[in-house]
Amino acid sequence: MMPKIQIKNLNLWYGKFQALIDVNTGIEEKKITSIIGPSGCGKSTLLRVLNRMNDLIEGIKTSGEIIIGKENILLPGTDLIKLRKNVGMVFQRPNPFPLSIRKNITFGLEIHSARSKDTLDEIIENSLKSVLLWDDLKDKLNSSALELTLEQQQRLCVARLLPVKPEILLMDEPCSSLDPIATGRIEELMFELKKNYTIVIVTHNMQQAARVSDDTGFMLLGKLVEFNKTEKIFTNPEKKETEDYITGRFG
Amino acid sequence: MNSRVSQKIAFTVLFLSALVTILPVLLIIVVIVKNGISAISWEFLTAAPTNGMRSGGIFPAIVGTFYLALGATAISLPLGVMGGIYLSEYSKDNMFTRILKLGIVNLAGVPSIVYGLFGLSLFVIYLKFGVSLISGCLTLAIMELPSIITATQAALHSVPRSFREVSLSLGATKWQTIRHSVLPHALPGIITGAVLSNARITGETAPILFTVAAFYLPHLPSSVLDQVMALPYHLYVISTQIPGISKSTTYGTALVLIVFTLSLNLFGIILRTYLRRQKKW
């Protein structure tokens, strides 16, 4: 089967600094793929190139191909609006807008003035159900999203992506500001979401990668050193660097 | 010298220096209120001047100043906000941007009488608006522009970067991002900045001297091409050109002007406090 995202000979420079060096891999549909590696290895850069959020940085340059749905999204003429609707992103810190819960979820629909058979209420309900928040929040949709706990806020940030119907969810260390219990519950949510979405997660937390992901990539100094089934990476890695990292010899 | 003594001296000197800044404000208010309060009456506030401006009221001047403040802000607020958005969100750091920013700094530093002469030559003479409300509003608007642009930039800057990132990552265009997830959160700061800069230009005399202010005009303007009386200029006129005018009339006019600007300031400060309390990030 064709991978959902195919990365071929990807190089990326911030000015003169090369942050990604000849990355090649394929990310499978409806699987969780995690990317691990020490700080500054380029894992967030790799994640952010998948929805071209890196474009915000001046002096960025890329070469190679990233194929999503038969299109090379690195080409200059790429429709970034369509791409970002298809590839949603959850950030490190929960960052709901300081608006009501309802407004947070409908934000994407409003900017795309999307028409849909479902009414707004149905969309809100479905989105909140997908992130398992509906029962807790159904009676206070009009209260501020900032009154929620951090875990709920992060769930809401996932729910906010869903109305525009993405296929791929990118998560940039989504649990780094959460406590272990909340982290566990977000991981359960990821299992739930995997049924419908392709998920790529960047994480500092190796145990998390081992727990949640189907495939794991290990990055070091801009190179994707090893990419394989998670089980294989954590039990019998092929490369010496991978083994050193997962056994805690550095990083 | 004993360190305890030097500490005492330093404290005293610093405290007195700080005190000096508040003293003029208090003195101005005390002197003006003391000399002017007796002139304030219903007639003074609602009637036109009579008897060579020695008696009657200052109503046309109050209305004139109100129109000028309103008109100047109506012009400079949209322009300044849009310019501020461009500079803060769109412009890249290049020669053109640096020249623009230099222009704003310099505009803020131009003496007010120069604005007056500029308004006279451009609006009154060249564009043939004549000495009129519209010329005065435009002149004051240009003067107000730098502070509104600066306030806009500062307010946009204070909106967290994550708001922009989230919005863009949801597929919004840059303009949608600014319109829906940046501007609404910057609005309180922008409005406050506008009110405060408005309070500042309300008391200006030089920019309106040649562009709008009427020496004596006992009725209200009927179009933007009419002249108006204005409080600062009226004050200048009655204190220098009208012999034998009672002291209380002059100070009464000053009192009205100062109450006008101080209440605008106060309104701005209350607005800022209120809106800041609404912000939660």
Interface residues (C-beta under 8 A of the other chain):
Chain A: N51 M53 L56 E58 L80 I81 K82 L83 R84 K85 G88 M89 F91 R93 N95 F97 P98 F107 G108 E110 I111 H112 S144 L146 C157 R160 L161 V164
Chain B: K92 P160 S162 F163 E165 V166 S167 L168 S169 L170 G171 A172 T173 Q176 H180 S181 H185 K279 K280 W281
